[in-house]
Amino acid sequence: MNLLCVALLTLILLHGASRGHDDVVKIGAIFTLKTINGRVSKIAIQAAEKDVNSDPRILGGRKLSITIHDSNFSGFLGFIGALKFLVTDTVAIIGPQSSVMAHVLSHLANELHVPLLSSTALDPTLTPLQYPYFLQTAPSDHFHMNAVADLISYFGWREVIAVFSDDDQSRNGITVLGDKLAERRCKLSYKAALPPDPTATPSHVTGQLVKIKSMESRVIVLNTFAQTGLLVFEVAQKLGMMSKGYVWIATAWLSTVLDSTTSLPSNTCNSIQGVITFRPHTPHSRKKQAFISRWKHISNGSIGLNPYGLYAYDSVWMIAEALKLFFDRNGTISFSNNTNLSGTREETLDFGALSVFDGGKELLDNILRINMTGLTGPIQFGSDRSPLNPSYDILNVIATGYRRVGYWSNYSGLSVITPEKLHAEPANRSISSQHLNRVIWPGNTTEKPRGWVFPNNGRQLRIGIPNRVSYQDMVSQINGTNAVQGYCIDIFLAAIKLLPYAVQYKFILFGDGHNNPSYYNLVNMITSDVFDAAVGDIAIVTDRTKIVDFTQPYIESGLVVVAPVKKLKSNAWAFLRPFTPQMWGVTAFFFLFVGAVVWILEHRTNDEFRGSPREQIVTVLWFSFSTMFFAHRENTVSPLGRVVLIIWLFVVLIINSSYTASLTSILTVQQLSSPITGIDSLISSSDRIGFQVGSFAANYLTEQLNIPKHRLVPLGSPEEYAVALESGTVAAVVDERPYVELFLSNHCQFSIRGQEFTKSGWGFAFPRDSPLAIDMSTAILTLSENGELQRIHEKWLSEKACGFHSTEDEQLKLNSFRGLFLICGITCFLALLIYFLSMVRQFNKKSPQKVGPSNRCSSRSARIQTFLHFVDEKEDVSPKLKRKLDYISSNRLRSISKRVQEDISQEAP
């Protein structure tokens, strides 16, 4: 405290001698000059100061005076440096370098209206809402962590370990990374905090890395600073953690080391081989290239240039351009007393010496409105005060240095094309558009690391197996021992052999051996960490997928209804079975209806449809039913009649074909009958329903189909199924299809009624986000493609099924032909309507000629009778139509005569 008082007193005494130089504009800068970014920024700032002062047009003859203060890794010294600047009429401060100091100094800047511009304090929690006078001139760690998360998601890793320095910037960056990973269904499985840079020691690092080495994840994100970061890699190299299988992702601190360090020790180079790191992307330009060429001279070759040096250089020019605009608007640099501090004089401390920069708000607004091109490219701030279009180079450290494998931009994600080119095209963040070049990973391999291993704690995977009592072909014990066998076990063993790594596991039976276990309880054992996985005939249903991850289904499944059936014997009326009674009735009606319509349309013009009433009725009936066999002899003359007949013959063709196919099936395959036709008939009835103990069927029936629980009867084995169905204890059993098919192979007196009313499958269960579930799914797909899955199925589940079919399934219902009948009916209706309108027009036209004025009917009924008489009359046929009819009749007579002669010649000896 005494030291702080002395420092403040010294600064205040100097305060009075520092005012009154309007031709000099004072800027402060706070950096740790023993760091890479501190040294690079100092050189860049001094170069920018010289460039600004060399052009009198910028500040109208005024000069920039930039004072750089070395905080020397000390927050206290950084605070003293800021006070020094604030009591000496400083209009802006470049820095501080660390986010810890940025949080503190931003409160002073808010009060005294002095803008702070930092390209290295990139803590994402330094928001403009809380710190309006603090401005990040480089992309914040919010974007940096977004890039890291996209990279992890691109390679398909699900669990990540974070190693970071326990300071504001590193800690808050990892918090943002966790949020970004969660958006991509990934997660941080462990956070390893190290002491703030540069205080971490080898013992600190070793302790954390030993813990990490025993964990499952092999993807490690290192978010720290140069000294701590290089120490971590050196320790990891000694622990064998830079070998094949590991993934190391370093944040931008490593790229600054690679860019700015002229030569790294050989052991350091070896320890970072295969690491991926990020570097803020700055587009190529002549201005940037000229500065790079100039850098060696101004730095005396002491250190290499990195992007943060470019950002520091541009920060000076941003202040200069803002000041130019400030002075162009006749602004003057003036300070006034802060009313909040005027009464805080105590002993030797006079806080009233800290004055408010009167033009601070205007200067800040000018900076935010900057639209210029600097060494880092176009400089402009968005509505959230972040640089527009933040982007990063993605670097891969190799033996000869590093190589760029791609880019990341907030606009388009991962790409091998430079961000500035992509900005000219529509944004595309689809998965197919994300690309990177080949990466060389630790261990000098180009094969993508799996990203995880089994924990190195000597424990085998605990795999829960349902200890079934029934259907032991699925899973069963061997002679009462803990050894298990069955269909599901064989699939699991075949799949696990295809994994590219060894898996140590042991089977643990779940259940008392007297009743089938609850599969819901088995799955819950995974979430309770009792089991590491569950293998068996486990149905993939919604409730279970909410708590565990399933593999790809290895067999399709679904609930079906099983009920007793009786065999239908063939009888004299078997030919009626293909159609339902409703279908027969509608078909017969349409035969008569179409015949009547054709008669109406042909009656006036076609002699074949005329005659006595008895003859006409016979003609209609004969014509209607002869069309069933396409044997009708009557010709249609009118266009409307021909249209109706064509449509009707098409309908008859479909009906004939369907009837023939259905009747063939009925007469050649044995048929079964049951009052239960499917799940709908069960729901509407009050009959009792059986289900398998431990199955999800009970919950589905009660919760999804609202069947009362008192109607459900638990059954434990196929034998209980048969007894309950035969005795009438239950009307039907609802179970999954694989079980039912095994049951029916030995019980042919029962049958599946209706169709599956759920669709699902069986899979193996693993904890949420388990990478083993993904690898096992891939293995199951491989088994399906190479035929091994089918061979295992035939070994355990292929039984000869009963060759029965349901009558209800074979019968053709009206609904199947509704469209055809509808088309035919509409066609008939339209034809009759057109015909009627035509008759009315002809009647109105000819009626005056046939009926004299003295005999004109006055009543409506008489006129209707006259109209009906007119319709019944034979219409005079035109000569052309008459010749056509005579031609058709003569051709028919010749055809009949020819067939008769052929028959006589064939019968002759």
ABEGO torsion letter per residue (X at the ends): XAAAAAAAAAAAAAAAAABGBAABBBBBBBBBAABAAAAAAAAAAAAAAAAAAABAAAAGGBBBBBBBBBAGGBAAAAAAAAAAAAAAGBABBBOBABAAAAAAAAAAAAAAGBBBBBAABABAABBAAABAABBBABBBAAAAAAAAAAAAAAAGBABBBBBBBBBAAAAAAAAAAAAAAAAAGBBBABBBBBBBOAABBAAAAAAAAAAAAABABABBBBBBBAAAAAAAAAAAAAAGAABBGBBBBBBAAAAAAAAABABBBAAAAAAABGBBBBBBBBBBBAAAAAAAAAAAAAAGGABBBBAAAAAAAAAAAAAAAAAAAAAAAGBBBBBBBBAAAAAABBEABBAAABBBBAAAAAAAAAAAABBBBBAAEBBBBBAAGBBBGBBBBBBBBBAAEBBBAEBBBAAAEBBABBAAAAAABBBBABAAABBBBBBBBBGGBABBBAGBBBBBAGBBBBBBBBBBABGAAABBBBGGBABBBEAAAAAAAAAAAABABBBBBBBBBBEAGABBBBAAAAAAAAAAGABABBBEBBBBBAAAAAABBBBBBABBBEBBBBBBBBBBBBBAAAAAAABBAAAAAAAAAAAAAAAAAAAAAAAAABAAABEBAAAAAAAAAAAAAAAAAGABABBBABAAAAAAAAAAAAAAAAAAAAAAAAAAAAAABBBBBBABAEAAAAAABABBBBBBBGBAAAAAAAAAAGBBAAABBBBABAAAAAAAAAAGABABBBBBAAAAAAAAAABAABBBBEBBABBBBBBBBBBBGBAAAAAAAAAAAAAAAAGAAAAAAAAAABBBBBBBBBAAAABBBAAAAAAAAAAAAAAAAAAAAAAAAAAAAAAAAAAAAABBAAABBABAAAAAAAAAAAAABBBBBBAAAAAAAAAAAAAAAAAAAAAAAAAAAAABX
